[in-house]
């Protein structure tokens, strides 16, 4: 039996996510999709940052923001939105100065989800 409190105690807004997605089963399925997607998305985000490709960086952090919002990852959604807006403004300094915080939050969220899903 999975412990939903693991998510809640780590600041994940499970209740609003389940309300949005319908039920716990659908939520868990989409959590799994998020984990899979993160394996390729996060390295690509880093690659775009290194190359100064703000257009593609913006597209991927937008996708991460949307997923995070649906799944109740409030802090990651907020940080991703900020990165999306700054990359759309081509503010490479902001991206470079705040990238590690975004990466740490994404990594932390992924670890919590893995723990919850026993992956």
GROMACS elastic network, one bead per residue, 0.5 to 0.9 nm:
[ bonds ]
;  ai    aj funct       b0    kb
    2     5     6  0.88746   500
    2     6     6  0.86363   500
    2   116     6  0.63022   500
    2   117     6  0.71255   500
    2   118     6  0.83152   500
    3     6     6  0.56819   500
    3     7     6  0.77718   500
    3   116     6  0.67884   500
    4     7     6  0.55280   500
    4     8     6  0.65442   500
    4     9     6  0.87101   500
    4    14     6  0.79465   500
    4   116     6  0.75194   500
    5     9     6  0.56018   500
    5    10     6  0.82028   500
    6     9     6  0.53686   500
    6    10     6  0.64054   500
    6    12     6  0.88477   500
    6   112     6  0.75748   500
    6   113     6  0.89513   500
    6   115     6  0.84147   500
    6   116     6  0.67301   500
    7    10     6  0.52672   500
    7    11     6  0.67699   500
    7    12     6  0.53453   500
    7    13     6  0.78416   500
    7    14     6  0.70065   500
    7   112     6  0.69084   500
    7   113     6  0.74937   500
    7   116     6  0.71733   500
    8    11     6  0.53822   500
    8    12     6  0.50038   500
    8    13     6  0.63122   500
    8    14     6  0.63697   500
    8    15     6  0.86747   500
    9    12     6  0.72595   500
   10   109     6  0.86041   500
   10   112     6  0.77008   500
   11    14     6  0.88074   500
   11    72     6  0.84682   500
   11    73     6  0.74446   500
   11    74     6  0.76453   500
   11    75     6  0.81273   500
   12    15     6  0.87285   500
   12    17     6  0.89607   500
   12    71     6  0.78863   500
   12    72     6  0.52081   500
   12    73     6  0.51418   500
   12    74     6  0.66768   500
   12    75     6  0.85039   500
   12   109     6  0.87634   500
   13    16     6  0.59111   500
   13    17     6  0.64593   500
   13    18     6  0.88830   500
   13    71     6  0.75127   500
   13    73     6  0.65431   500
   13    74     6  0.69669   500
   14    17     6  0.50621   500
   14    18     6  0.60627   500
   14    19     6  0.84802   500
   14    27     6  0.86152   500
   14    71     6  0.70216   500
   14    72     6  0.56182   500
   14    73     6  0.84750   500
   15    18     6  0.52607   500
   15    19     6  0.61296   500
   15    20     6  0.86163   500
   15    72     6  0.79791   500
   16    20     6  0.61054   500
   16    21     6  0.85758   500
   16    70     6  0.83276   500
   16    71     6  0.83191   500
   16    72     6  0.67438   500
   17    20     6  0.50489   500
   17    21     6  0.60410   500
   17    22     6  0.83027   500
   17    23     6  0.88468   500
   17    27     6  0.72220   500
   17    69     6  0.79639   500
   17    70     6  0.56044   500
   17    71     6  0.51088   500
   17    72     6  0.52599   500
   17    73     6  0.89829   500
   18    22     6  0.55003   500
   18    23     6  0.52853   500
   18    24     6  0.60288   500
   18    26     6  0.80073   500
   18    27     6  0.60683   500
   18    70     6  0.87404   500
   18    71     6  0.80046   500
   18    72     6  0.87239   500
   19    22     6  0.54835   500
   19    23     6  0.70532   500
   20    23     6  0.84315   500
   20    70     6  0.70926   500
   20    71     6  0.87970   500
   21    24     6  0.81726   500
   21    26     6  0.64596   500
   21    27     6  0.62393   500
   21    30     6  0.89407   500
   21    70     6  0.76555   500
   21    71     6  0.85469   500
   22    25     6  0.85011   500
   22    26     6  0.67742   500
   22    27     6  0.76901   500
   23    26     6  0.55172   500
   23    27     6  0.62659   500
   23    28     6  0.87971   500
   24    28     6  0.60749   500
   24    29     6  0.85272   500
   25    28     6  0.52297   500
   25    29     6  0.62441   500
   25    30     6  0.87424   500
   26    29     6  0.50313   500
   26    30     6  0.62381   500
   26    31     6  0.85753   500
   27    30     6  0.52214   500
   27    31     6  0.61411   500
   27    32     6  0.87090   500
   27    71     6  0.73093   500
   28    32     6  0.62844   500
   28    33     6  0.86891   500
   28   117     6  0.76583   500
   29    32     6  0.51684   500
   29    33     6  0.64271   500
   29    34     6  0.87854   500
   30    34     6  0.61008   500
   30    35     6  0.86356   500
   30    67     6  0.88390   500
   30    71     6  0.78403   500
   31    34     6  0.50079   500
   31    35     6  0.63909   500
   31    36     6  0.88098   500
   31    71     6  0.71757   500
   31   113     6  0.69754   500
   31   114     6  0.89540   500
   31   117     6  0.82089   500
   32    35     6  0.51555   500
   32    36     6  0.63797   500
   32    37     6  0.86345   500
   32   113     6  0.82072   500
   32   114     6  0.84944   500
   32   117     6  0.76699   500
   33    36     6  0.51140   500
   33    37     6  0.60316   500
   33    38     6  0.84857   500
   34    37     6  0.50682   500
   34    38     6  0.60113   500
   34    39     6  0.88751   500
   34    64     6  0.87740   500
   34    67     6  0.72128   500
   34    68     6  0.86255   500
   34    71     6  0.88707   500
   34   110     6  0.84825   500
   35    38     6  0.51422   500
   35    39     6  0.67402   500
   35   110     6  0.65898   500
   35   113     6  0.76396   500
   35   114     6  0.76102   500
   36    39     6  0.55681   500
   36    40     6  0.76267   500
   36    41     6  0.89307   500
   37    40     6  0.58474   500
   37    41     6  0.58892   500
   37    42     6  0.84260   500
   38    42     6  0.55217   500
   38    43     6  0.82698   500
   38    64     6  0.85247   500
   38   106     6  0.87487   500
   38   110     6  0.80440   500
   39    42     6  0.63259   500
   39    43     6  0.72440   500
   40    43     6  0.57820   500
   40    44     6  0.63412   500
   40    45     6  0.88021   500
   41    44     6  0.51948   500
   41    45     6  0.61316   500
   41    46     6  0.87225   500
   41    60     6  0.69682   500
   41    61     6  0.88061   500
   41    64     6  0.82487   500
   42    45     6  0.50608   500
   42    46     6  0.63078   500
   42    47     6  0.86150   500
   42    60     6  0.85632   500
   42   103     6  0.79746   500
   42   106     6  0.84021   500
   43    46     6  0.51045   500
   43    47     6  0.61108   500
   43    48     6  0.86706   500
   44    48     6  0.60999   500
   44    49     6  0.84893   500
   44    56     6  0.89803   500
   44    57     6  0.81045   500
   44    60     6  0.80593   500
   45    48     6  0.52187   500
   45    49     6  0.62128   500
   45    50     6  0.87197   500
   45    56     6  0.80038   500
   45    57     6  0.56094   500
   45    58     6  0.87212   500
   45    60     6  0.64128   500
   45    61     6  0.72491   500
   46    49     6  0.50397   500
   46    50     6  0.62026   500
   46    51     6  0.86404   500
   46    57     6  0.82240   500
   46    99     6  0.84908   500
   46   103     6  0.88040   500
   47    50     6  0.51331   500
   47    51     6  0.62090   500
   47    52     6  0.85345   500
   47    53     6  0.84276   500
   47    57     6  0.85949   500
   48    51     6  0.50849   500
   48    52     6  0.59473   500
   48    54     6  0.68337   500
   48    55     6  0.85647   500
   48    56     6  0.65652   500
   48    57     6  0.54330   500
   49    52     6  0.50483   500
   49    53     6  0.61825   500
   49    54     6  0.69399   500
   49    57     6  0.64917   500
   49    92     6  0.80766   500
   49    95     6  0.74298   500
   49    96     6  0.74216   500
   49    99     6  0.84198   500
   50    53     6  0.77447   500
   50    96     6  0.86326   500
   51    54     6  0.84756   500
   52    55     6  0.88049   500
   52    57     6  0.83742   500
   52    90     6  0.88261   500
   52    92     6  0.69793   500
   53    56     6  0.58714   500
   53    57     6  0.61290   500
   53    58     6  0.86583   500
   53    87     6  0.87916   500
   53    90     6  0.89342   500
   54    58     6  0.58620   500
   54    59     6  0.85644   500
   54    84     6  0.89460   500
   54    86     6  0.88709   500
   54    87     6  0.51317   500
   54    88     6  0.67024   500
   54    89     6  0.85371   500
   54    90     6  0.60039   500
   54    91     6  0.83161   500
   54    92     6  0.75043   500
   55    58     6  0.52761   500
   55    59     6  0.65285   500
   55    87     6  0.70547   500
   55    88     6  0.66904   500
   55    90     6  0.81215   500
   56    60     6  0.63374   500
   56    61     6  0.86519   500
   57    60     6  0.53566   500
   57    61     6  0.61641   500
   57    62     6  0.83988   500
   57    83     6  0.86223   500
   57    84     6  0.76109   500
   57    87     6  0.68365   500
   57    88     6  0.87125   500
   58    61     6  0.53052   500
   58    62     6  0.59089   500
   58    63     6  0.85990   500
   58    83     6  0.72445   500
   58    85     6  0.75038   500
   58    86     6  0.82869   500
   58    87     6  0.54669   500
   58    88     6  0.60781   500
   59    62     6  0.51545   500
   59    63     6  0.63863   500
   59    64     6  0.88435   500
   59    84     6  0.75019   500
   60    63     6  0.50250   500
   60    64     6  0.62502   500
   60    65     6  0.85336   500
   60    84     6  0.83327   500
   61    65     6  0.59619   500
   61    66     6  0.85345   500
   61    80     6  0.54787   500
   61    81     6  0.72702   500
   61    83     6  0.67567   500
   61    84     6  0.56533   500
   62    66     6  0.62128   500
   62    67     6  0.86805   500
   62    77     6  0.89719   500
   62    80     6  0.67006   500
   62    81     6  0.66447   500
   62    83     6  0.83645   500
   62    84     6  0.57248   500
   62    85     6  0.88913   500
   63    66     6  0.51360   500
   63    67     6  0.62271   500
   63    68     6  0.84661   500
   63    80     6  0.87592   500
   64    67     6  0.51942   500
   64    68     6  0.59253   500
   64    69     6  0.84403   500
   64    76     6  0.82440   500
   64    77     6  0.72400   500
   64    80     6  0.66080   500
   64    81     6  0.87708   500
   65    68     6  0.50756   500
   65    69     6  0.60256   500
   65    70     6  0.86747   500
   65    73     6  0.88442   500
   65    76     6  0.70249   500
   65    78     6  0.72504   500
   65    79     6  0.79112   500
   65    80     6  0.50006   500
   65    81     6  0.58849   500
   65    84     6  0.83006   500
   66    69     6  0.51382   500
   66    70     6  0.63276   500
   66    71     6  0.86498   500
   66    77     6  0.70366   500
   66    80     6  0.87522   500
   66    81     6  0.87666   500
   67    70     6  0.52280   500
   67    71     6  0.61323   500
   67    72     6  0.86082   500
   67    73     6  0.83691   500
   67    77     6  0.78856   500
   68    71     6  0.51043   500
   68    72     6  0.60266   500
   68    74     6  0.67753   500
   68    75     6  0.84895   500
   68    76     6  0.62737   500
   68    78     6  0.87839   500
   68    80     6  0.85297   500
   69    72     6  0.53245   500
   69    73     6  0.59292   500
   69    74     6  0.61911   500
   69    76     6  0.81583   500
   69    77     6  0.53975   500
   69    78     6  0.84071   500
   70    73     6  0.77644   500
   71    74     6  0.83656   500
   72    75     6  0.87514   500
   72    77     6  0.82647   500
   73    76     6  0.54908   500
   73    77     6  0.60116   500
   73    78     6  0.86787   500
   73   109     6  0.74913   500
   74    77     6  0.51046   500
   74    78     6  0.62053   500
   74    79     6  0.86809   500
   75    78     6  0.51646   500
   75    79     6  0.61961   500
   75    80     6  0.85004   500
   75   105     6  0.77465   500
   76    79     6  0.51200   500
   76    80     6  0.59295   500
   76    81     6  0.84674   500
   76   102     6  0.72035   500
   76   105     6  0.60949   500
   76   106     6  0.64461   500
   76   109     6  0.78309   500
   77    80     6  0.50962   500
   77    81     6  0.60978   500
   77    82     6  0.86987   500
   78    81     6  0.51427   500
   78    82     6  0.63759   500
   78    83     6  0.87857   500
   79    82     6  0.51592   500
   79    83     6  0.63260   500
   79    84     6  0.86015   500
   79   101     6  0.84205   500
   79   102     6  0.62852   500
   79   105     6  0.84737   500
   80    83     6  0.50422   500
   80    84     6  0.60104   500
   80    85     6  0.86297   500
   80   102     6  0.70962   500
   81    85     6  0.61816   500
   81    86     6  0.85556   500
   82    85     6  0.52456   500
   82    86     6  0.61300   500
   82    87     6  0.84858   500
   83    86     6  0.51237   500
   83    87     6  0.58785   500
   83    88     6  0.83747   500
   83    94     6  0.80228   500
   83    95     6  0.64423   500
   83    98     6  0.82854   500
   83    99     6  0.82230   500
   83   102     6  0.83043   500
   84    87     6  0.52729   500
   84    88     6  0.61351   500
   84    89     6  0.86941   500
   85    88     6  0.51216   500
   85    89     6  0.63664   500
   85    90     6  0.87097   500
   85    91     6  0.87933   500
   86    89     6  0.50037   500
   86    90     6  0.62440   500
   86    91     6  0.52037   500
   86    92     6  0.76790   500
   86    94     6  0.68298   500
   86    95     6  0.70283   500
   87    91     6  0.55444   500
   87    92     6  0.66934   500
   87    94     6  0.82750   500
   87    95     6  0.68871   500
   88    91     6  0.75511   500
   89    92     6  0.85813   500
   90    93     6  0.87235   500
   90    95     6  0.88818   500
   91    94     6  0.55498   500
   91    95     6  0.65663   500
   91    96     6  0.88686   500
   92    95     6  0.50050   500
   92    96     6  0.60378   500
   92    97     6  0.84324   500
   93    96     6  0.51584   500
   93    97     6  0.59637   500
   93    98     6  0.84712   500
   94    97     6  0.51052   500
   94    98     6  0.59634   500
   94    99     6  0.80531   500
   95    98     6  0.53536   500
   95    99     6  0.54458   500
   96    99     6  0.54140   500
   96   100     6  0.80299   500
   97   100     6  0.75643   500
   97   101     6  0.87164   500
   98   101     6  0.55270   500
   98   102     6  0.66654   500
   98   103     6  0.89169   500
   99   102     6  0.51619   500
   99   103     6  0.61533   500
   99   104     6  0.85869   500
  100   104     6  0.59812   500
  100   105     6  0.85220   500
  101   104     6  0.51354   500
  101   105     6  0.61924   500
  101   106     6  0.85751   500
  102   105     6  0.52155   500
  102   106     6  0.61284   500
  102   107     6  0.85496   500
  103   106     6  0.50518   500
  103   107     6  0.59925   500
  103   108     6  0.84395   500
  104   107     6  0.50531   500
  104   108     6  0.59728   500
  104   109     6  0.84733   500
  105   108     6  0.50548   500
  105   109     6  0.60637   500
  105   110     6  0.85280   500
  106   109     6  0.51215   500
  106   110     6  0.61156   500
  106   111     6  0.86455   500
  107   110     6  0.50584   500
  107   111     6  0.61894   500
  107   112     6  0.87001   500
  108   111     6  0.51765   500
  108   112     6  0.63402   500
  108   113     6  0.87428   500
  109   112     6  0.51751   500
  109   113     6  0.62459   500
  109   114     6  0.86061   500
  110   113     6  0.51108   500
  110   114     6  0.60461   500
  110   115     6  0.85150   500
  111   114     6  0.50415   500
  111   115     6  0.60809   500
  111   116     6  0.85309   500
  112   115     6  0.51034   500
  112   116     6  0.61360   500
  112   117     6  0.86371   500
  113   117     6  0.60375   500
  113   118     6  0.82278   500
  113   119     6  0.83089   500
  114   117     6  0.51590   500
  114   118     6  0.56577   500
  115   119     6  0.64354   500
  116   119     6  0.78606   500
